[in-house]
Amino acid sequence: MLLSYLKIAWRTLRKQKSITAINVLGLAAGMAVCLLVGLLVWDQVTHDDFHPGADRLYRVTTLQEDAPDSPFATAPANMAPVLQDGVTGVEAATRMRRATGSVVVDNQGYENKGLYADTAFFDVFGFALGAGSAKGALAEPYTAVVTHAMAERLYGTADAVGQTFRLAGNETFQVTGVVDRSAYRSHLDFDVLLSFATLEQTQPDDIAQDWEQATAYYTYLRLAPGTTPAALAPSLRQIEEQYLPKNVDQGNPARFELQAVADIPLSAPLMNEMATGMLPGAVGYFLAALALLVLVAAGFNYVNLSTARSLTRAREVGVRKTVGAHRRQVVGQFIAEAVVVAFLSFVIALALLQVLVPVYNQLSVIQQLGAQIDVTPGPVLYGVFALFALGVGAVAGLYPAWHLSKFQPARVLKASAQQDTPGFSWMTPRKVLIVLQFAVALIVIVTTTLVYRQAQHLARADTNFRTDGLVQVELQGAAYAPFQQQARQLAGVERVGAANHLPLSGSMSLTRIQSDRTPEPMDDALYYAVDYEAMEALAFPFVATDNGSEAQFESGQTVVLNETAVQDLGFASPQEALGQPVTLGSDPSRNVRITGVVEDFQYFFLEQKTRPIVLHYNPSDFQVALAQVASGQEQAPLEELTATWRQFDATNPPNVRRYREVYSERFAAPLADASFVLGLVAGLAVLISCLGLLGIATYSVQTRIREVGIRKALGATVPSIVSLLSKELLWLVGTAVGAGLPVAWVLNRFWLQAIAYRIDLGMWTFVLCALAMVALALLAIAPQAFRTALLNPATTLRSE
């Protein structure tokens, strides 16, 4: 019976090549996008599944007193030993800390991703050493394990055991093991593992006092079989009571929780997150929704075209039932046709997947996250994909099978069957589906256009301080003053300043500030450690100043505030604040004087409220140098600054970039990627919708050829015939536009509200997108209508 179904399905599909091609191409596009998302989800959920007892592996997270809803991925430095030695149910525990600074071999510096790790690291995570012994590789101070790739970079060979390197701080480490990191898919990304014993020897006080901070160290544990996180909760409460500071202050750790390592993928990143290769849940769900949207649109097409052919298929059903076919057999036949179409689409979708995966992997946000995927995960996943194709075919064919199999032979085989056959009235399901298809396509087109506009808006960033003609140099722990002296001598460099962070970079530091006019201090003031030349380079617009000198500001005894800070400190005006003392930081005896007030400026694209801002000279916090050059002529000074850095610091590779590139990469580039992905999906959605409309139009005019012949014989003109054949479908498109535009307005207004530096929605974006949608619909409908209207009535009515 099944073989018979498939043979008849194949013959039917071959007979209707154009309709079959439209269905196959539409489903192939939808399935290709779904397969891409399937690969992505597979990659995410199979991360870290190689660890011993992966289902029992957890990390300790910390809730801070001032951020109870934003857990940190970190825990106190001594949490792992306390858990290992004093808590029942913990099978193994390990701790880590990020390591900064370049690795130096033969006075050549190499950028790397480093971790300080203790001796339990290999037991907990299961990384196997290709050389050396995992048990003792990190037992002694100043020992290290390097990856295969790093060993070849440093020494030109993978056999690196016994070799040495030093960090930028001149500590010398001996390599005791080599691991092939590329063989594992883990959220822990590293090039070098440094022994935690080194920190215990060099920074014992920092480790002992970390119960008050808990922002630098990471703790992972494996529970004993049969132990649940809930069973460990009382022990965590006891640790909080015993070790956390009794006088809880803002920023102190307040509570510990457990997060399953298996839950890290496709979840919201925590504060101080160290996981790499993990896609945020919002991005994953966004891509999944787009894939489902395209697949549903393609499914709508199949349903539309199948029900649109209800007249000819109804007669077929009538004949089948007349000769004895049961309804379940008719249903089976139509589902078999849908499954054949789905498998043909599946083959094409696999070919499309080979193109989509490299495009996805090239997106800048994916490269930043390290979340690239592979097209060859194995036969198991492709077997799942084949079952997915079977399911898509069955679901897509279910409604047409049910709809067509219910026809009664006595009704559909009489001469007036066309008018009586379900599917020709205004509110038939197929017309509702056409409206939904085009409405969704319009929403995606509008969203794509607005996301692209917003990305361009952020890239231009018309702020009230200078962003052009600035070059940022990462200091990487190097002394700033010697570099400043050398950089000032370069041609084209007008001034050189320094700061801890720059506005719009995405990084920020907080400080406490208080005046005698406010009873409580402000704990959320943004703190920019800058020198005088950095303020001049950024050209912050002053609204009040006492014209203090550079020496006065760089004494560290004065601050410059923004207007919001002045207002929150209780001053009536910026002028009134000049010369007034305020307390800076947690030390109540540390008084500084206000010497200037600048306009509020945009420091973070996604921040809605304007925060108080403090500009203060503090050279110990400097992390970046900022060189001002002639606007539009950054390239030559950029190259000279790079060469100067190489002469100045031979160990740390130069990190010299245009300031605009830094914040554009962080904010504008992800939006540009999103607009590209949305554009691709919008193109597929519009293509599928227009293909469906073309199929409906083709079938509709074919069923009315004789009607057109009669009308032309009675004197109807070509324009009137074209209007007659087109108006019903254009009404459907118009209905879709009317339904889609309000939804597009609400949805896009919602996400734009999350961006402080945003575009206006504007009317013209919506109008132009709607006109483009109508024009595309006309291109799909008009050729069929014109071709039919130009037919000779003598030809079409010859057999009547």
C-alpha angles and dihedrals in degrees: 000000000000092000089051091051091051094048093050091044091053092049092048093049092048090051092055099044099160095050091044091051092051092050094045095048093046094049091043091057092049094045093048091057091045091050089052091054089044090056089048094051091045090052092049099046094045093053112116094008090125095068116109107264091002091174089059097046118114140164126218115242127194131220112208122217093241095043108042093160097046111067120200121230087223133084135189116293094245096045094100096055091046091051094044096048104032111029124079114223097037108116097182137351134190138181135209143180131196116256120215131198135062124284110241126207120169090351090302116124122217126194112232146164106243136186132187105223134177130228094271092061096095093043092054099041103030100224106161119219117231089200130020131021119292092208096063104017095104100025099104131056116263095023124125145184118217131194124250091251093048092049091055091048093049103037107011091242138075090226097084103143109131094022121120137218135173134222123235087264090062098250109144119220130191120220110237100169146014125215129191098230093177090067092066133066103213137146087232108090118188143148096190133029113202121197114261086216086075091063092044088057099041103031108028094142093052090052094046094049097044092100085084095053114024094179104110109045130069125212126199127179140181116219121223115254110279094021117119130200088246090059089055095050096088090052091052090051089051091050090051090052094046104041111022119093112271095217096061112207132185109286096024120125111261108173141014127217137175123241119193112236087224088062096056096085116080093009133112111281113247126228111280089015114184099181116117129193089033118129114215113248092240091057092046094049090045092055092044091052091051092049091049090048093055092045093049090049090053090047089051088055093055092048091046096051094042094052092041088062089055094122098058094035090047090059089048089052090047092054092046092051092045091058091049110275117152121226093249089057091052090048090050091052094053093044088050089055090051092049091051089051090048093052092047087051090047092058091051091043091057089055091048089049091063087062098040097052096060090046090052092047091053094058108116095228091053091050091049091051093042089229099140118149135212128233093215108060093144144270095289094065093044088050087056088049090053090052087048089055089050090052093047091052093048094048094044091050097043099084096042089047092051093042098049098038093061094065115117118227094225090056104041099042097058122097096254094053095119093067094040098044113101113248103056102085124097099256100044117144092250092059091048088052092051090053091049092048095053093040091055092044090051092050091052092047092051092046092049091052093048094046089051091049091049091050090052090046091055092045090056093041102184095203129168092247131059119280101154122084095024127126121195121212120191107225093204092202094308122137110271103205097062091047091048091054093052094043093051090061094060119108112251095023108116100181140348124214137165140221142171092238134356125228114266092018092112093240123105142170127208131216139177122248132176139174130198088253095066124063095209128045122241108245098181102060113135111240122211115184102204140154125230095262092053089056090049092047092051090043097214107198109246120213094181134012140161089217092246118182129248090252090053094052094043092053085081091231096104137057137198116219135191124241094261091054091051091050094046090050089060102255117142095216141001090253091055091053095056112111094008119133123239133179114245122200130352095307107093091202094059103098124177132179128239110239102165145015123209130195117267107270135192108263100163126025094215098046113105104187122057111243128206110264129205122199110196137161110247113147093184088070097049112128104158135038119217121207120194115213135166110297112256092015100081098123100077095043089044091057092045091050089051091052090046091053091052089054092043098047118020094178104054116060112236118263102192120156142155110268092231091055091055097058094033090057091051099046113008097042096058089049090048088052090049091051090050092051091044090047090054091048091044090052091050092045092050092044092051092045093049092046089053092047090048090052092048091046092048093050093042095055091044091058090050101046093108091046090053090049091054093047092050091047088055092051107271114157127231094250091052091050092048090049091049094051095043106039098076093053092042089053087056091051090047090052089051091052091049091050097040101048097064091047091048090050094052096044095048093043087054097056094039089058088069092063117075095196097051142148126247114256093231127189099250096066090059094043095049093046090050091049090049090052092050091047091052090049090052090052089055096046106032101066092055093045093049093046091053094043091055095054117117111249089217089063098045095044098040095107097041 
